[in-house]
Amino acid sequence: MRGIGAALLGAGIMLSGIPVAGALAEPVISQAPPPDVAGVRLVTVAQGFERPWGLAFLPDGSMLVTERPGRLRVVRDGQIDPRPVAGVPPVHAMGQGGLLDVALHPDFARNRTIFLSYAHGNAEANRTRLARGVLDLQAMTLRDVRVIFEVDREKAANAHFGSRILLLPDGTLLLTIGDGGNPPNSLDGRPIREMAQDRANHIGKILRLTEDGTVPADNPFVGQPGVRPEIYTWGNRNNQGIAWDPIRRAVWANEHGSQAGDELNRIERGRNYGWPAVTHSVEYRTGNQIAPARSAPGMADPVLVWMTTTAPSGLAVYTGDRFPAWRGDLFSGGLRSQDVRRIRLDAAGRVVGEEAIRIGRRIRDVRQGPDGFLYLLTDDPQGARILRIEPQ
């Protein structure tokens, strides 16, 4: 048995109703590309973006799309408004940096507030920032823009900004922060990725903030000396997909590995997700093991590990009625694999299967629309577009 099937056996998951011995807590290891999802088609909704990164739906069904060079675009009825939204903060648009995610305030219909994450600075000194502002669609401008948070350390190089924004039901938000990149990228005389295991900084973490960028009083490390109080989880390499699961009341995140070892994690407050102390990844170019172990006491194991690199970006939990059989499943985009993985979960959140929707384009974001369809944002150097997945 190949790929996900063999991995499911090894993880002790039920296959065809037959119990298989093993520890349910062990991650499922996906060793090979999974079978195709049947019965779907792709429809182009809009095209002509320049390096888009984030997608958000407005209440009327129109869309906001960020472009990494620093533009916020509005899409109505399949057409990109030729006027970018004015008032967007200046961004550091180089390498993986630029204008990144966009999210609506939960009370957007009343206050018209949106959040933007972006890279700020220059090639020698940059960091992730989070800003909020009031969107005036008639004037096509963003008003009252305020930077409400920035990462505490500047870094060199233009890699691994993280930057996904997730609004939680309690009114707080999660912001993912990347680990700063691969060797030889360094900070304070050591590889910068090692900062992910140091809770005295924000690098390689998922942070929890209020809507004004302050620290929620119930964050897991509030009051602990030498620990940044914004930290929700640590040991994260570079999360570019994060989603709230209203069915299981859980947070899921996908995370880039190095070479192989991409992960799907169930995000729980105060936990250490291991990077780079434990990982399935190996070094680029050399193929050497990055860490001496793939798991360790006190560190959270992934739910799913992709050993055939997907380069995951964008993540959604399907809750609609257009595909009833998909309800509760996760959909994870792939930049390298150029597909969308349907990850089937049981009621407890254990992986019981994986399939792929082959796109043939780099997938940067995955969102469920208000109409119950899934929407994909592609990151093609030319011809980037929004695609909709529909029944065949």
ZIRA-V977049 format. One record per backbone hydrogen bond with DSSP energy under -1.0 kcal/mol. NH is the residue of the N-H (numbers start at 0). CO is the residue of the C=O. If there is no record, write none. Layout:
{{NH/CO} {NH/CO}}
//
This chain:
{{4/1} {6/2} {7/3} {8/4} {9/5} {10/6} {11/8} {12/7} {14/17} {17/14} {25/22} {27/302} {29/304} {36/355} {40/389} {42/387} {44/385} {45/385} {47/383} {48/383} {52/65} {55/63} {57/61} {60/57} {62/74} {63/55} {64/72} {65/53} {66/70} {67/50} {69/66} {70/66} {72/64} {74/62} {75/78} {78/75} {80/73} {84/71} {85/139} {91/118} {92/90} {93/91} {95/157} {96/93} {98/67} {99/116} {102/114} {104/112} {107/104} {109/106} {110/106} {111/107} {113/132} {114/102} {115/130} {116/100} {117/128} {118/97} {119/126} {121/124} {125/154} {126/119} {128/117} {129/148} {130/115} {131/145} {132/113} {133/142} {134/111} {135/140} {140/135} {141/85} {142/133} {145/131} {147/129} {148/129} {150/127} {154/125} {156/122} {162/175} {165/173} {167/171} {170/167} {172/208} {173/165} {174/206} {175/163} {176/204} {178/236} {179/159} {184/181} {186/189} {189/186} {191/184} {193/190} {194/191} {195/192} {196/193} {197/194} {200/197} {203/177} {205/232} {206/174} {207/229} {208/172} {209/213} {212/209} {218/215} {221/218} {223/220} {226/223} {227/198} {230/227} {231/205} {232/205} {233/270} {234/195} {235/203} {242/251} {244/249} {248/244} {249/244} {251/242} {252/264} {253/240} {254/262} {255/237} {258/281} {261/305} {262/254} {263/303} {264/252} {266/250} {269/231} {270/267} {272/233} {274/234} {276/273} {277/273} {278/292} {281/258} {282/287} {285/283} {286/282} {289/280} {298/295} {299/271} {302/263} {303/263} {304/27} {305/261} {306/29} {312/332} {313/239} {315/330} {317/328} {325/322} {326/323} {327/317} {328/325} {329/342} {330/315} {331/340} {332/313} {333/338} {334/310} {335/309} {336/309} {339/356} {340/331} {341/354} {342/329} {343/352} {345/349} {348/345} {351/343} {354/341} {355/34} {356/339} {358/337} {359/337} {362/333} {363/376} {364/376} {366/374} {368/372} {371/368} {374/366} {375/386} {376/364} {377/384} {378/361} {385/45} {386/375} {387/42} {388/373} {389/40} {391/38}}
//
